[in-house]
């Protein structure tokens, strides 16, 4: 069974399954994360939804470039969690199945191609405390030996 984090599902609300992939990216001086500016500023692990017909790893490489401008290497799956959320950008209620990887950031090749994202390198303790969702904070805390 995959652990649920965050709020329980709302009784009577239907949810659409949304698979996503996210990366813990250890970089010199900390972790490479993204600051998503809308709908409110939030630190996030780079990643996002898997498009129809796309493999999880292809989605991970694509999402990291879109949100940070960096290429990655040697991704390895760490685990998964699920959470029930409203996604205003899609106007939908989603059961998000979030798979977390660890990967090596190789180098920046461009500015983020997805608007509203700024790549940052932060101390793992800051990420463990300030990432936008409980599941990401849980995985970073475990990885950094803080849990």
Beta strands, then each sheet from edge to edge (+ up, - down):
strand 1: 16-27
strand 2: 30-36
strand 3: 42-44
strand 4: 46-49
strand 5: 70-87
strand 6: 92-108
strand 7: 117-122
sheet 1: 3+ 2- 1+ 4-
sheet 2: 3+ 2- 1+ 6+ 5-
sheet 3: 3+ 2- 7+
end
